Amino acid sequence: MLKNALPMQSFIRRCWLVTHRIPEADARALLPPELAPVTHRGSAFLNTVIARMEAMRPQGLPAILGLDYWHVGYRLYAKAATVEGQQEGLYFLRSDCDRRMLAMAGNLFFDFRFHTAQIKVMSAASTTSIRVEAPGARVELDLSGEVQTQLANGSPFQAMAEAEAFLKYKPCGLAPAGPGRVNAIPIRRDETAWRAKPVQVLNQRWEFLERFPNAQPELTFEVAPIEYRFGRGRILEVR
């Protein structure tokens, strides 16, 4: 079965993007040969999304037929040198969601590597606590609503504006599609509606990321509610 062939739509009600930097060599070891890491001054980047998805459904169906769920996705900024030019996007290492049926269907139709997990998001005053219970991928994340104004220690970026611009991922998913080919899944994102602010992290522990001992926190963003769609994947030949 050709994966990533079903266009989908949803609404992102709540969303955080947590980025870590890792050495370029470590990132290359995680990618199939058709892909390479996107780097900045020798660092590659992991992007973990925690999102409340509402009414996820095939495009064209009414929202009442969609599913609501929490999604945690571990992605690597990646690129492919294709015959149509360089294609940048996100390569999924793992996904967790709190709907077993969706995880099963997701693995049948898409390359997002779903697992079922218990995901709890609790907000009080100006803080948010996120807990994920999944074998090998437990998460403890506590966030402040306060804006983060300083770069992380050891950051490869020169300024916050540079980091924010670079870490705004290209709207595309990337997956291998056999030797010498990649499947590029376009994400339809309204750039005029995109709002992401860096927020302070009070505490974090990522069991899945412990296998990457050189991973270091970079920036965490809170994303405003936004419509979300992704289209049918395209098979591209790699040069």
GROMACS elastic network, one bead per residue, 0.5 to 0.9 nm:
[ bonds ]
;  ai    aj funct       b0    kb
    1   108     6  0.85223   500
    1   109     6  0.79619   500
    2     5     6  0.64894   500
    2   109     6  0.77846   500
    2   110     6  0.87868   500
    2   177     6  0.87652   500
    3     6     6  0.79696   500
    3   107     6  0.89972   500
    3   108     6  0.76334   500
    3   109     6  0.50757   500
    3   110     6  0.50721   500
    3   111     6  0.67418   500
    3   177     6  0.87868   500
    3   183     6  0.84814   500
    3   233     6  0.77686   500
    4     7     6  0.77297   500
    4   109     6  0.60101   500
    4   111     6  0.68594   500
    4   183     6  0.77743   500
    4   184     6  0.86150   500
    4   185     6  0.68309   500
    4   231     6  0.82284   500
    4   232     6  0.60242   500
    4   233     6  0.51593   500
    4   234     6  0.84964   500
    5   109     6  0.74627   500
    5   110     6  0.79352   500
    5   185     6  0.85989   500
    5   231     6  0.77524   500
    5   233     6  0.54703   500
    5   234     6  0.82341   500
    6    58     6  0.68008   500
    6    59     6  0.82489   500
    6   109     6  0.74704   500
    6   110     6  0.84198   500
    6   230     6  0.86912   500
    6   231     6  0.70710   500
    6   232     6  0.55421   500
    6   233     6  0.79918   500
    7    57     6  0.86750   500
    7    58     6  0.58479   500
    7    59     6  0.57037   500
    7   229     6  0.74625   500
    7   230     6  0.56877   500
    7   232     6  0.50482   500
    7   233     6  0.83127   500
    8    56     6  0.69454   500
    8    57     6  0.55583   500
    8    60     6  0.85666   500
    8   228     6  0.84474   500
    8   229     6  0.56780   500
    8   230     6  0.55290   500
    8   231     6  0.65991   500
    8   232     6  0.84582   500
    9    55     6  0.78016   500
    9    56     6  0.56896   500
    9    57     6  0.56469   500
    9    58     6  0.61422   500
    9    59     6  0.53906   500
    9    60     6  0.84156   500
    9    66     6  0.89432   500
    9   227     6  0.78638   500
    9   228     6  0.57144   500
    9   230     6  0.65102   500
    9   231     6  0.86700   500
   10    53     6  0.63614   500
   10    54     6  0.56942   500
   10    55     6  0.53417   500
   10    57     6  0.65749   500
   10    58     6  0.88044   500
   10    59     6  0.86890   500
   10    63     6  0.81524   500
   10    66     6  0.79248   500
   10    67     6  0.87755   500
   10    68     6  0.88484   500
   10   227     6  0.63463   500
   10   228     6  0.51381   500
   10   229     6  0.62397   500
   11    52     6  0.83082   500
   11    53     6  0.57847   500
   11    54     6  0.50835   500
   11    55     6  0.67034   500
   11    56     6  0.73428   500
   11   225     6  0.73764   500
   11   226     6  0.60270   500
   11   228     6  0.53859   500
   11   229     6  0.82829   500
   12    15     6  0.67786   500
   12    51     6  0.65888   500
   12    52     6  0.57968   500
   12    54     6  0.62955   500
   12   223     6  0.89178   500
   12   224     6  0.82348   500
   12   225     6  0.53658   500
   12   226     6  0.53705   500
   12   227     6  0.61371   500
   12   228     6  0.64571   500
   13    51     6  0.73950   500
   13    52     6  0.54585   500
   13    53     6  0.62614   500
   13    54     6  0.67575   500
   13   224     6  0.76452   500
   13   226     6  0.69781   500
   13   227     6  0.87014   500
   14    50     6  0.80859   500
   14    51     6  0.55252   500
   14    52     6  0.51231   500
   14    53     6  0.77086   500
   14   222     6  0.80907   500
   14   223     6  0.70149   500
   14   224     6  0.68216   500
   14   225     6  0.59578   500
   14   226     6  0.87693   500
   15    49     6  0.70397   500
   15    50     6  0.55824   500
   15    52     6  0.64202   500
   15    53     6  0.87722   500
   15   221     6  0.83597   500
   15   222     6  0.59459   500
   15   223     6  0.51951   500
   15   224     6  0.70591   500
   15   225     6  0.74720   500
   16    48     6  0.81339   500
   16    49     6  0.57777   500
   16    50     6  0.52714   500
   16    51     6  0.64661   500
   16   196     6  0.87075   500
   16   220     6  0.69832   500
   16   221     6  0.54947   500
   16   223     6  0.58487   500
   17    47     6  0.64189   500
   17    48     6  0.56361   500
   17    50     6  0.65834   500
   17    51     6  0.85565   500
   17   196     6  0.89005   500
   17   219     6  0.82933   500
   17   220     6  0.55695   500
   17   221     6  0.50313   500
   17   222     6  0.64850   500
   17   223     6  0.75018   500
   18    46     6  0.80557   500
   18    47     6  0.56899   500
   18    48     6  0.50186   500
   18    49     6  0.63779   500
   18    50     6  0.82182   500
   18   217     6  0.80224   500
   18   218     6  0.78572   500
   18   219     6  0.62628   500
   18   221     6  0.64282   500
   18   222     6  0.88303   500
   19    45     6  0.65918   500
   19    46     6  0.54751   500
   19    48     6  0.62638   500
   19    49     6  0.87912   500
   19   167     6  0.79548   500
   19   216     6  0.86726   500
   19   217     6  0.63383   500
   19   218     6  0.54324   500
   19   219     6  0.53940   500
   19   220     6  0.59726   500
   19   221     6  0.84107   500
   20    44     6  0.84416   500
   20    45     6  0.56094   500
   20    46     6  0.51139   500
   20    47     6  0.66853   500
   20    48     6  0.83580   500
   20   215     6  0.59818   500
   20   216     6  0.52380   500
   20   219     6  0.72084   500
   20   220     6  0.88385   500
   21    24     6  0.89728   500
   21    43     6  0.59476   500
   21    44     6  0.55624   500
   21    46     6  0.61995   500
   21    47     6  0.89311   500
   21   155     6  0.83601   500
   21   156     6  0.89673   500
   21   214     6  0.82087   500
   21   215     6  0.56080   500
   21   216     6  0.53543   500
   21   217     6  0.64619   500
   21   218     6  0.61626   500
   22    25     6  0.83498   500
   22    26     6  0.65805   500
   22    27     6  0.67554   500
   22    42     6  0.88513   500
   22    43     6  0.56883   500
   22    44     6  0.52640   500
   22    45     6  0.59535   500
   22    46     6  0.74279   500
   22   212     6  0.78211   500
   22   213     6  0.87871   500
   22   214     6  0.58306   500
   22   216     6  0.65990   500
   23    26     6  0.53612   500
   23    27     6  0.65419   500
   23    28     6  0.89204   500
   23    39     6  0.89239   500
   23    42     6  0.65615   500
   23    44     6  0.58414   500
   23    45     6  0.84094   500
   23   214     6  0.70470   500
   23   215     6  0.78069   500
   24    27     6  0.51417   500
   24    28     6  0.62784   500
   24    29     6  0.88435   500
   24    37     6  0.69063   500
   24    38     6  0.84953   500
   24    39     6  0.68507   500
   24    42     6  0.59073   500
   24    43     6  0.53490   500
   24    44     6  0.50839   500
   24    45     6  0.85523   500
   25    28     6  0.51707   500
   25    29     6  0.65034   500
   25    37     6  0.89796   500
   25    42     6  0.89931   500
   25    43     6  0.89307   500
   25    44     6  0.85591   500
   26    29     6  0.53388   500
   26    30     6  0.68961   500
   26    44     6  0.83607   500
   26   212     6  0.78207   500
   26   214     6  0.82533   500
   27    30     6  0.52833   500
   27    31     6  0.67652   500
   27    36     6  0.81044   500
   27    37     6  0.61578   500
   27    43     6  0.88472   500
   27    44     6  0.63194   500
   27    45     6  0.79177   500
   27    46     6  0.86308   500
   27    76     6  0.77520   500
   28    31     6  0.53685   500
   28    32     6  0.80881   500
   28    33     6  0.85081   500
   28    35     6  0.82456   500
   28    36     6  0.62015   500
   28    37     6  0.61965   500
   28    44     6  0.89099   500
   29    32     6  0.80413   500
   30    76     6  0.86678   500
   30    93     6  0.81314   500
   31    34     6  0.78782   500
   31    35     6  0.60334   500
   31    36     6  0.67246   500
   31    37     6  0.77146   500
   31    76     6  0.85911   500
   31    78     6  0.82734   500
   31    91     6  0.79855   500
   31    93     6  0.89467   500
   32    35     6  0.57276   500
   32    36     6  0.80241   500
   32   175     6  0.86055   500
   32   176     6  0.68975   500
   33    36     6  0.74259   500
   33   176     6  0.86627   500
   33   179     6  0.83972   500
   33   180     6  0.81918   500
   34    79     6  0.87142   500
   34    80     6  0.64011   500
   34    81     6  0.80942   500
   34   175     6  0.89311   500
   34   176     6  0.67943   500
   34   178     6  0.89780   500
   34   179     6  0.75366   500
   34   180     6  0.60427   500
   34   181     6  0.67413   500
   34   182     6  0.68096   500
   34   238     6  0.66490   500
   34   239     6  0.89290   500
   35    78     6  0.63501   500
   35    79     6  0.56196   500
   35    81     6  0.78204   500
   35    91     6  0.87396   500
   35   174     6  0.84220   500
   35   175     6  0.85341   500
   35   176     6  0.80118   500
   35   182     6  0.81509   500
   35   238     6  0.88853   500
   36    77     6  0.87382   500
   36    78     6  0.55788   500
   36    79     6  0.53975   500
   36    80     6  0.63990   500
   36    81     6  0.86440   500
   37    44     6  0.60889   500
   37    45     6  0.79477   500
   37    76     6  0.74037   500
   37    77     6  0.60018   500
   37    79     6  0.61241   500
   37    80     6  0.88356   500
   38    43     6  0.83680   500
   38    44     6  0.59318   500
   38    45     6  0.74014   500
   38    76     6  0.84383   500
   38    77     6  0.54652   500
   38    78     6  0.50092   500
   38    79     6  0.61192   500
   38    88     6  0.77207   500
   38    89     6  0.88642   500
   39    42     6  0.59825   500
   39    43     6  0.52217   500
   39    45     6  0.71590   500
   39    77     6  0.81384   500
   39    78     6  0.85975   500
   40    43     6  0.52940   500
   40    44     6  0.66562   500
   40    45     6  0.87020   500
   40   156     6  0.68823   500
   40   157     6  0.79316   500
   40   166     6  0.84936   500
   41    44     6  0.86667   500
   41   156     6  0.60704   500
   41   157     6  0.81728   500
   42   156     6  0.80505   500
   43   156     6  0.71888   500
   44    76     6  0.80320   500
   44    77     6  0.72081   500
   44    78     6  0.87411   500
   45    75     6  0.86920   500
   45    76     6  0.60848   500
   45    77     6  0.58151   500
   45    78     6  0.87978   500
   45   167     6  0.83201   500
   45   215     6  0.87940   500
   45   218     6  0.86181   500
   46    74     6  0.70863   500
   46    75     6  0.57122   500
   46    77     6  0.63285   500
   46   215     6  0.85010   500
   47    73     6  0.80933   500
   47    74     6  0.61420   500
   47    75     6  0.50796   500
   47    76     6  0.59345   500
   47    77     6  0.71003   500
   47    90     6  0.82249   500
   47   167     6  0.85220   500
   47   169     6  0.85724   500
   48    72     6  0.69307   500
   48    73     6  0.54459   500
   48    75     6  0.59105   500
   48    76     6  0.84221   500
   49    71     6  0.74531   500
   49    72     6  0.54476   500
   49    73     6  0.51320   500
   49    74     6  0.66783   500
   49    75     6  0.79751   500
   50    70     6  0.71927   500
   50    71     6  0.56944   500
   50    73     6  0.67639   500
   50   130     6  0.88413   500
   51    69     6  0.83610   500
   51    70     6  0.57187   500
   51    71     6  0.52721   500
   51    72     6  0.66167   500
   51    73     6  0.86893   500
   52    68     6  0.73861   500
   52    69     6  0.59354   500
   52    71     6  0.64496   500
   53    56     6  0.65598   500
   53    67     6  0.79426   500
   53    68     6  0.55164   500
   53    69     6  0.54008   500
   53    70     6  0.60975   500
   53    71     6  0.71256   500
   53   228     6  0.88594   500
   54    63     6  0.84979   500
   54    66     6  0.73201   500
   54    67     6  0.63388   500
   54    69     6  0.66808   500
   54    70     6  0.88303   500
   55    62     6  0.86239   500
   55    63     6  0.52501   500
   55    64     6  0.68347   500
   55    65     6  0.70151   500
   55    68     6  0.52977   500
   55    69     6  0.85315   500
   56    59     6  0.89341   500
   56    63     6  0.76327   500
   56    65     6  0.82929   500
   56    67     6  0.50012   500
   56    68     6  0.64576   500
   56    69     6  0.83521   500
   57    60     6  0.82679   500
   57    61     6  0.66331   500
   57    62     6  0.80950   500
   57    63     6  0.72302   500
   57    65     6  0.68864   500
   57    67     6  0.68060   500
   58    61     6  0.60286   500
   58    66     6  0.81154   500
   59    62     6  0.84997   500
   59   229     6  0.79716   500
   59   230     6  0.88806   500
   59   231     6  0.87235   500
   61    64     6  0.83461   500
   61    65     6  0.68799   500
   61    66     6  0.79775   500
   62    65     6  0.58478   500
   62    66     6  0.73914   500
   63    66     6  0.52239   500
   63    67     6  0.84660   500
   64    67     6  0.82636   500
   67    99     6  0.87333   500
   67   102     6  0.80648   500
   68    99     6  0.85219   500
   69    97     6  0.66997   500
   69    98     6  0.60847   500
   69    99     6  0.63975   500
   69   102     6  0.86101   500
   70    96     6  0.81331   500
   70    97     6  0.54709   500
   70    98     6  0.58871   500
   70    99     6  0.80751   500
   70   119     6  0.67327   500
   70   120     6  0.85111   500
   71    95     6  0.69704   500
   71    96     6  0.57799   500
   71    98     6  0.72717   500
   71   119     6  0.83378   500
   72    94     6  0.83175   500
   72    95     6  0.55394   500
   72    97     6  0.63195   500
   72   119     6  0.85759   500
   72   132     6  0.86657   500
   73    92     6  0.70206   500
   73    93     6  0.77411   500
   73    94     6  0.59010   500
   73    96     6  0.63561   500
   73    97     6  0.86138   500
   73   112     6  0.79571   500
   73   113     6  0.89185   500
   73   114     6  0.85852   500
   74    91     6  0.84377   500
   74    92     6  0.59213   500
   74    93     6  0.54963   500
   74    94     6  0.52670   500
   74    95     6  0.61860   500
   74    96     6  0.87614   500
   74   208     6  0.87690   500
   75    78     6  0.88754   500
   75    90     6  0.56732   500
   75    91     6  0.52408   500
   75    93     6  0.56039   500
   75    94     6  0.73063   500
   75    95     6  0.86736   500
   76    89     6  0.83818   500
   76    90     6  0.54731   500
   76    91     6  0.51246   500
   76    92     6  0.65289   500
   76    93     6  0.72412   500
   77    88     6  0.75453   500
   77    89     6  0.60542   500
   77    91     6  0.65243   500
   77   167     6  0.87971   500
   77   169     6  0.73045   500
   77   170     6  0.86311   500
   78    87     6  0.84982   500
   78    88     6  0.58036   500
   78    89     6  0.55593   500
   78    90     6  0.56289   500
   78    91     6  0.61733   500
   78   174     6  0.76123   500
   79    86     6  0.67393   500
   79    87     6  0.54201   500
   79    89     6  0.61638   500
   79    90     6  0.80473   500
   79    91     6  0.87905   500
   79   174     6  0.79423   500
   80    85     6  0.82808   500
   80    86     6  0.56733   500
   80    87     6  0.52091   500
   80    88     6  0.65014   500
   80    89     6  0.86887   500
   80   174     6  0.83660   500
   80   182     6  0.76685   500
   80   238     6  0.68197   500
   80   239     6  0.85724   500
   81    84     6  0.80688   500
   81    85     6  0.59645   500
   81    87     6  0.64728   500
   81    88     6  0.88971   500
   81   237     6  0.85864   500
   81   238     6  0.56682   500
   81   239     6  0.57976   500
   82    85     6  0.50951   500
   82    86     6  0.57807   500
   82    87     6  0.69008   500
   82   181     6  0.82894   500
   82   182     6  0.83507   500
   82   236     6  0.62509   500
   82   237     6  0.55000   500
   82   239     6  0.52305   500
   83    86     6  0.81625   500
   83   236     6  0.72225   500
   83   237     6  0.58684   500
   83   238     6  0.60044   500
   83   239     6  0.57021   500
   84    87     6  0.82337   500
   84   236     6  0.77312   500
   84   237     6  0.82178   500
   84   238     6  0.87721   500
   85   239     6  0.89141   500
   87   170     6  0.89465   500
   87   172     6  0.83630   500
   87   174     6  0.86323   500
   87   184     6  0.80426   500
   88   169     6  0.84012   500
   88   170     6  0.61150   500
   88   171     6  0.82822   500
   88   172     6  0.69557   500
   88   173     6  0.83236   500
   88   174     6  0.78984   500
   89   169     6  0.66705   500
   89   170     6  0.51105   500
   89   171     6  0.62760   500
   89   173     6  0.51985   500
   89   174     6  0.59049   500
   89   184     6  0.81528   500
   89   185     6  0.87759   500
   89   186     6  0.89643   500
   90   169     6  0.74282   500
   90   170     6  0.75962   500
   90   171     6  0.81239   500
   90   172     6  0.63651   500
   90   174     6  0.57021   500
   90   175     6  0.85401   500
   91   112     6  0.84952   500
   91   173     6  0.61304   500
   91   174     6  0.51163   500
   91   175     6  0.61963   500
   92    95     6  0.73476   500
   92   111     6  0.74262   500
   92   112     6  0.56019   500
   92   113     6  0.71305   500
   92   173     6  0.78319   500
   92   174     6  0.77678   500
   92   175     6  0.77135   500
   93   112     6  0.75124   500
   93   113     6  0.69780   500
   94   112     6  0.64490   500
   94   113     6  0.50039   500
   94   114     6  0.63545   500
   94   115     6  0.77093   500
   94   208     6  0.89875   500
   95   103     6  0.87435   500
   95   112     6  0.60178   500
   95   113     6  0.54598   500
   95   115     6  0.60708   500
   95   116     6  0.85751   500
   96   103     6  0.78573   500
   96   113     6  0.81400   500
   96   114     6  0.54314   500
   96   116     6  0.56056   500
   96   117     6  0.57814   500
   96   118     6  0.86462   500
   96   119     6  0.85727   500
   96   132     6  0.86944   500
   96   134     6  0.78457   500
   96   137     6  0.84838   500
   97   100     6  0.75465   500
   97   102     6  0.77822   500
   97   103     6  0.66237   500
   97   114     6  0.69587   500
   97   115     6  0.64103   500
   97   116     6  0.52747   500
   97   117     6  0.56000   500
   97   118     6  0.75542   500
   97   119     6  0.73763   500
   98   102     6  0.83257   500
   98   103     6  0.81240   500
   98   115     6  0.85502   500
   98   116     6  0.56446   500
   98   117     6  0.51408   500
   98   118     6  0.55506   500
   98   119     6  0.61780   500
   99   102     6  0.53036   500
   99   103     6  0.62959   500
   99   104     6  0.88293   500
   99   116     6  0.65452   500
   99   117     6  0.79287   500
   99   118     6  0.89043   500
  100   103     6  0.50777   500
  100   104     6  0.62978   500
  100   105     6  0.86847   500
  100   115     6  0.80054   500
  100   116     6  0.55811   500
  100   117     6  0.83281   500
  101   104     6  0.52158   500
  101   105     6  0.62186   500
  101   106     6  0.83790   500
  101   116     6  0.89764   500
  102   105     6  0.50859   500
  102   106     6  0.57010   500
  102   107     6  0.84639   500
  102   114     6  0.85291   500
  102   116     6  0.87879   500
  103   107     6  0.62008   500
  103   108     6  0.86356   500
  103   113     6  0.84023   500
  103   114     6  0.51504   500
  103   115     6  0.60048   500
  103   116     6  0.62402   500
  104   107     6  0.54092   500
  104   108     6  0.64115   500
  104   109     6  0.89527   500
  104   114     6  0.74892   500
  104   115     6  0.82849   500
  104   116     6  0.87500   500
  105   108     6  0.50390   500
  105   109     6  0.62679   500
  105   110     6  0.81701   500
  106   109     6  0.54150   500
  106   110     6  0.53818   500
  106   111     6  0.77298   500
  106   112     6  0.71078   500
  106   113     6  0.77989   500
  106   114     6  0.65326   500
  107   110     6  0.54541   500
  107   111     6  0.64895   500
  107   112     6  0.68021   500
  107   113     6  0.60253   500
  107   114     6  0.59744   500
  107   115     6  0.87604   500
  108   111     6  0.83268   500
  110   113     6  0.78393   500
  111   114     6  0.83913   500
  111   174     6  0.87582   500
  111   175     6  0.66554   500
  111   176     6  0.89137   500
  112   175     6  0.87975   500
  115   134     6  0.80177   500
  116   134     6  0.72105   500
  117   132     6  0.67075   500
  117   133     6  0.56974   500
  117   135     6  0.82553   500
  117   137     6  0.88490   500
  117   138     6  0.89560   500
  118   131     6  0.80493   500
  118   132     6  0.56312   500
  118   133     6  0.50294   500
  118   134     6  0.67129   500
  119   130     6  0.74291   500
  119   131     6  0.58480   500
  119   133     6  0.65168   500
  119   134     6  0.87030   500
  119   139     6  0.89962   500
  120   129     6  0.80627   500
  120   130     6  0.57550   500
  120   131     6  0.52209   500
  120   132     6  0.64509   500
  120   133     6  0.87636   500
  121   128     6  0.70133   500
  121   129     6  0.57992   500
  121   131     6  0.65446   500
  121   132     6  0.87801   500
  122   127     6  0.84547   500
  122   128     6  0.56328   500
  122   129     6  0.51598   500
  122   130     6  0.64241   500
  122   131     6  0.86124   500
  123   126     6  0.74908   500
  123   127     6  0.58354   500
  123   129     6  0.63298   500
  123   130     6  0.87129   500
  124   127     6  0.55579   500
  124   128     6  0.64043   500
  124   129     6  0.85341   500
  125   128     6  0.82889   500
  125   145     6  0.88084   500
  126   143     6  0.84847   500
  126   144     6  0.59285   500
  126   145     6  0.50954   500
  126   146     6  0.76535   500
  127   142     6  0.71204   500
  127   143     6  0.55384   500
  127   145     6  0.58750   500
  127   146     6  0.87480   500
  127   202     6  0.89885   500
  128   141     6  0.81656   500
  128   142     6  0.57525   500
  128   143     6  0.51204   500
  128   144     6  0.65002   500
  128   145     6  0.77921   500
  129   140     6  0.75795   500
  129   141     6  0.57956   500
  129   143     6  0.63688   500
  130   139     6  0.73001   500
  130   140     6  0.60263   500
  130   141     6  0.50546   500
  130   142     6  0.62936   500
  130   143     6  0.83337   500
  131   138     6  0.74103   500
  131   139     6  0.53413   500
  131   140     6  0.50238   500
  131   141     6  0.65583   500
  131   142     6  0.87746   500
  132   137     6  0.74662   500
  132   138     6  0.51403   500
  132   140     6  0.69219   500
  132   141     6  0.89561   500
  133   136     6  0.87821   500
  133   137     6  0.70514   500
  133   139     6  0.68990   500
  134   137     6  0.51350   500
  134   138     6  0.53285   500
  134   139     6  0.83851   500
  135   138     6  0.67559   500
  135   207     6  0.89925   500
  136   207     6  0.60591   500
  136   208     6  0.58341   500
  137   206     6  0.67485   500
  137   209     6  0.80426   500
  138   205     6  0.79531   500
  138   206     6  0.62513   500
  138   207     6  0.52214   500
  138   208     6  0.70894   500
  139   204     6  0.74886   500
  139   205     6  0.56829   500
  139   207     6  0.63312   500
  139   208     6  0.82366   500
  140   203     6  0.73468   500
  140   204     6  0.53833   500
  140   205     6  0.50433   500
  140   206     6  0.67135   500
  140   207     6  0.88605   500
  141   201     6  0.76665   500
  141   202     6  0.77267   500
  141   203     6  0.56509   500
  141   205     6  0.64275   500
  141   206     6  0.81360   500
  142   200     6  0.89921   500
  142   201     6  0.62026   500
  142   202     6  0.53087   500
  142   203     6  0.50294   500
  142   204     6  0.63484   500
  143   146     6  0.85803   500
  143   199     6  0.72085   500
  143   200     6  0.60140   500
  143   202     6  0.54155   500
  143   203     6  0.71512   500
  143   204     6  0.86123   500
  144   147     6  0.80155   500
  144   199     6  0.64506   500
  144   200     6  0.52674   500
  144   201     6  0.61778   500
  144   202     6  0.65547   500
  145   199     6  0.60719   500
  145   200     6  0.69205   500
  145   222     6  0.86367   500
  146   198     6  0.84870   500
  146   199     6  0.56828   500
  146   200     6  0.59044   500
  147   197     6  0.69091   500
  147   198     6  0.56483   500
  147   200     6  0.60712   500
  148   151     6  0.80616   500
  148   197     6  0.81541   500
  148   198     6  0.51943   500
  148   201     6  0.84099   500
  148   219     6  0.82264   500
  148   220     6  0.83686   500
  148   221     6  0.89419   500
  149   160     6  0.72350   500
  149   198     6  0.75569   500
  149   199     6  0.82865   500
  149   200     6  0.85665   500
  150   153     6  0.89506   500
  150   159     6  0.83503   500
  150   160     6  0.68739   500
  151   154     6  0.83208   500
  151   155     6  0.63427   500
  151   157     6  0.77351   500
  151   158     6  0.84426   500
  151   159     6  0.71515   500
  151   160     6  0.62291   500
  151   163     6  0.82301   500
  151   218     6  0.73638   500
  151   219     6  0.74610   500
  152   155     6  0.53581   500
  152   216     6  0.88227   500
  152   217     6  0.70416   500
  152   218     6  0.55380   500
  152   219     6  0.71089   500
  153   217     6  0.87828   500
  153   218     6  0.82918   500
  154   157     6  0.87224   500
  154   216     6  0.87658   500
  154   218     6  0.88426   500
  155   158     6  0.78580   500
  155   163     6  0.89046   500
  155   217     6  0.89357   500
  155   218     6  0.67323   500
  156   163     6  0.85914   500
  157   160     6  0.74137   500
  157   161     6  0.89794   500
  157   162     6  0.63926   500
  157   163     6  0.57361   500
  158   161     6  0.85664   500
  158   162     6  0.67182   500
  158   163     6  0.77439   500
  159   162     6  0.53196   500
  159   163     6  0.64511   500
  159   164     6  0.87992   500
  160   163     6  0.50711   500
  160   164     6  0.60789   500
  160   165     6  0.85683   500
  161   164     6  0.51682   500
  161   165     6  0.61591   500
  161   166     6  0.86018   500
  162   165     6  0.53049   500
  162   166     6  0.61899   500
  162   167     6  0.85648   500
  163   166     6  0.52464   500
  163   167     6  0.59525   500
  163   168     6  0.85407   500
  163   218     6  0.89079   500
  163   219     6  0.82351   500
  164   167     6  0.53164   500
  164   168     6  0.62267   500
  164   196     6  0.88690   500
  164   197     6  0.87350   500
  164   198     6  0.81467   500
  164   219     6  0.84347   500
  165   168     6  0.55560   500
  165   169     6  0.87018   500
  166   169     6  0.73772   500
  167   170     6  0.88007   500
  167   219     6  0.86610   500
  168   171     6  0.89139   500
  168   196     6  0.88507   500
  169   172     6  0.82412   500
  170   173     6  0.86017   500
  170   187     6  0.86713   500
  171   185     6  0.86041   500
  171   186     6  0.63374   500
  171   188     6  0.70093   500
  171   189     6  0.68935   500
  171   230     6  0.89238   500
  172   184     6  0.64899   500
  172   185     6  0.53911   500
  172   187     6  0.52025   500
  172   188     6  0.85975   500
  172   230     6  0.83151   500
  173   183     6  0.79857   500
  173   184     6  0.57225   500
  173   186     6  0.65393   500
  173   187     6  0.73580   500
  173   230     6  0.89241   500
  173   233     6  0.85330   500
  174   182     6  0.67053   500
  174   183     6  0.57517   500
  174   185     6  0.63565   500
  174   186     6  0.89976   500
  174   233     6  0.88626   500
  175   181     6  0.89057   500
  175   182     6  0.56571   500
  175   183     6  0.50923   500
  175   184     6  0.67131   500
  175   185     6  0.83178   500
  176   179     6  0.77454   500
  176   180     6  0.82987   500
  176   181     6  0.62575   500
  176   183     6  0.58962   500
  176   184     6  0.88093   500
  177   180     6  0.78216   500
  177   181     6  0.51536   500
  177   183     6  0.55166   500
  177   235     6  0.70420   500
  177   236     6  0.85741   500
  178   181     6  0.55463   500
  178   182     6  0.72357   500
  179   182     6  0.84119   500
  179   238     6  0.89214   500
  180   236     6  0.86093   500
  180   237     6  0.60295   500
  180   238     6  0.52151   500
  180   239     6  0.76474   500
  181   235     6  0.65548   500
  181   236     6  0.55626   500
  181   238     6  0.54167   500
  181   239     6  0.89946   500
  182   234     6  0.80287   500
  182   235     6  0.56874   500
  182   236     6  0.53693   500
  182   237     6  0.66322   500
  182   238     6  0.70290   500
  183   233     6  0.57150   500
  183   234     6  0.54059   500
  183   236     6  0.63661   500
  184   232     6  0.84797   500
  184   233     6  0.51544   500
  184   234     6  0.51622   500
  184   235     6  0.64606   500
  184   236     6  0.72132   500
  185   230     6  0.67533   500
  185   231     6  0.61498   500
  185   232     6  0.61109   500
  185   234     6  0.64632   500
  186   229     6  0.85578   500
  186   230     6  0.55515   500
  186   231     6  0.52971   500
  186   232     6  0.71068   500
  186   233     6  0.67261   500
  186   234     6  0.83140   500
  187   228     6  0.76090   500
  187   229     6  0.58593   500
  187   231     6  0.63124   500
  188   227     6  0.86445   500
  188   228     6  0.65362   500
  188   229     6  0.50428   500
  188   230     6  0.55506   500
  188   231     6  0.73049   500
  189   192     6  0.87721   500
  189   193     6  0.82519   500
  189   194     6  0.76533   500
  189   226     6  0.83045   500
  189   227     6  0.73395   500
  189   228     6  0.63374   500
  189   229     6  0.70684   500
  189   230     6  0.85320   500
  190   193     6  0.53924   500
  190   194     6  0.63807   500
  190   226     6  0.80025   500
  190   227     6  0.76251   500
  190   228     6  0.84453   500
  191   194     6  0.50950   500
  191   195     6  0.85834   500
  192   195     6  0.83830   500
  193   224     6  0.85411   500
  193   225     6  0.88185   500
  193   226     6  0.68869   500
  193   227     6  0.87652   500
  194   223     6  0.75535   500
  194   224     6  0.71350   500
  194   225     6  0.84667   500
  194   226     6  0.70434   500
  195   222     6  0.82957   500
  195   223     6  0.57208   500
  195   224     6  0.54280   500
  195   225     6  0.83270   500
  195   226     6  0.86325   500
  196   221     6  0.58057   500
  196   222     6  0.54707   500
  196   224     6  0.63717   500
  197   220     6  0.82528   500
  197   221     6  0.52020   500
  197   222     6  0.54562   500
  197   223     6  0.66930   500
  197   224     6  0.85883   500
  198   219     6  0.66029   500
  198   220     6  0.54958   500
  198   222     6  0.63850   500
  198   223     6  0.89755   500
  199   219     6  0.78300   500
  199   220     6  0.58162   500
  199   221     6  0.56760   500
  199   222     6  0.65377   500
  200   219     6  0.84492   500
  200   220     6  0.72026   500
  200   221     6  0.87035   500
  201   204     6  0.71585   500
  201   219     6  0.87049   500
  201   220     6  0.72434   500
  205   209     6  0.84745   500
  205   210     6  0.86241   500
  206   209     6  0.53456   500
  206   210     6  0.65778   500
  207   210     6  0.52780   500
  207   211     6  0.78555   500
  208   211     6  0.64240   500
  208   212     6  0.83114   500
  209   212     6  0.54017   500
  209   213     6  0.76768   500
  209   215     6  0.72946   500
  210   213     6  0.58189   500
  210   214     6  0.88382   500
  210   215     6  0.80557   500
  211   214     6  0.88916   500
  211   215     6  0.89395   500
  212   215     6  0.55695   500
  213   216     6  0.84934   500
  217   220     6  0.83606   500
  223   226     6  0.82458   500
  230   233     6  0.86683   500
